[in-house]
Amino acid sequence: MKSGIIYGVNGPIVYIKGRTEFLMGEMVYVGRERLVGEVITLTADMTTIQVYEETSGLKPGDMVEGTDRAIFVTLAPGILNNIFDGIERPLSQIAEQSGIYISRGISVDSLDTEKKWDVKVTVEEGQTVFPGTVIAEVQETKAIVHKSMVPPNTEGVVVKAAADGQYTINDTIAVIKLYDGTELNLTLTQKWPIRVPRPTAKRFPSSKPLVTGQRILDTLFPIAKGGTAAVPGGFGTGKTMTQHQIAKWSDADIIVYIGCGERGNEMTQVLEDFSKLVDPKSGNPLMDRTVLIANTSNMPVAAREASIYTGITLAEYYRDMGYHVAIMADSTSRWAEALRELSGRLEEMPAEEGFPAYLASKLSAFYERAGFFRNLNNSEGSVSIIGAVSPQGGDFSEPVTQNTKRFVRCFWGLDKSLAYARHFPAIHWLTSYSEYLSDLAPWYNENVGADFVSCRNNILTILNQESSLIEIVKLIGSDVLPDDQKLTLEIARVIRLGFLQQNAFHKDDTCVSLEKQLKMMQTILYLNTKSKALVAMGMPVSVLKQDNIFERVIAIKYDVPNDRLDLFDEYMKDIDKFFDRIIELNG
């Protein structure tokens, strides 16, 4: 067995002097407690290892043992409805063995190797199998069928196939004869290195939206399936809550939630919330299609760096089965801070604000693993990445936010003043953008309504007009504005309160279908058109505001149930009556 002797210890960094037989990226066991580590630099006379656990008590002279393989995750039934740490150790099993805190060097299987699953074998003797061929299906949870596949870079002929029945994840399901004549036993389990993207057949351009049920996202700043988005914002602006809403209500098949360096109470909240929630699509518990990776702020910093890659590898595995997966990374700033700390320990030359010079390339490598793909087995699946960014003091000019903007096509900028005004989601329509709109427009036109994109553009135009008018109002007051501009301010208020603001605790408002979103926009814009006509006739806005129609349109989000979209016709009639009433009284 390959081994080395510790020469020095610097926090999570361990040095071995002299030439070793270790490989770059190899997983190693460090010290008597066999702490998990990874080789990160190799020279002729020094090997550097980052340790994913607390290194207190290590000393020069302790032994390091090699494993001949990279840091990997175990891929098999049992991943869903589970919570892992940053290197895929199940926290519930760890709690049973060591209590509420993770003991150093604790070794537990990533997945339950004793549990027997009902397996339906989908290959037969004599069948030629290729990378990605489904060999067995397992009902992993009520919501998800787990498809065990032939590993990439493996093909041959099935010489033996097991009968349907109950098997553990390590039982042989099929034996295949490779083209070189050797036989390979296939189980329900694959091992895959976390830093290597899983191969695919083809990447598709963005053409379908990830529908979240959140109006400001779906309408103004949509994200595509297989897209990337950043949610930057200062403390208390609602980054985590925005991600929670997307995780709960988006039309992704599977959610991977990565708590990367966040507070333990936030992960507790995720666990408690998600375990109570029922998936609106299937009626099953939401946790049946969710996996949580928790690397909280009090856990070792090096494991925080690995947790991102663990999460994306699990997501890619389910994508290979033909599922649409959404990743919530909360937060990439804490991950970048882990990179900064490790870089400082390694005495690397710092770049802006102390972050390493390779911050940008690390971020790009992570976000590039998103996409809509044709898999090796000809199924289609996607991985969408939504990364929260926590800039200190809400300063969007800091390196993590700026570098993230380079690699994502969707930017949902959270605003402190909106959050303090209790306007949630606190995504500001002037600082946010989505580059997916032109790609998704054909889908919206075909599946929602031909005027969806034009309504969206009109809504955004009114909001932009309001912004420039507010600057004038601040200087000279609103009384001097002409009535058409006063009307713009009033309609913008209706849009802000009635459309953009959304109540996560209201049964009809927490998640809204695209059809209802379109109807709401049409109603607001119809009110704008009719009001404009009245103003053009010389009616002052003060007279228009005496009618309660503006407040009624704001209240649509509560008053129209999601399954009663026919009620919108009544609102259109009411707006016509309002028009006639104003003319009658002031004509």
Helices and strands as residue ranges (DSSP letters): E 3-10, E 13-17, E 26-30, E 35-42, E 46-51, E 63-70, E 72-75, E 82-84, H 91-98, E 117-121, E 128-129, E 134-139, E 145-149, E 156-161, E 165-167, E 174-178, E 183-186, E 190-193, E 202-204, H 215-215, I 216-220, E 228-232, H 239-249, E 254-260, H 264-276, G 286-289, E 290-295, H 301-320, E 324-330, H 332-345, G 352-354, H 359-367, E 371-374, E 380-389, G 392-394, H 399-407, E 410-411, H 416-420, E 433-434, H 437-447, H 452-476, H 483-495, I 496-500, H 514-536, H 541-545, H 549-554, H 556-559, G 565-567, H 568-586
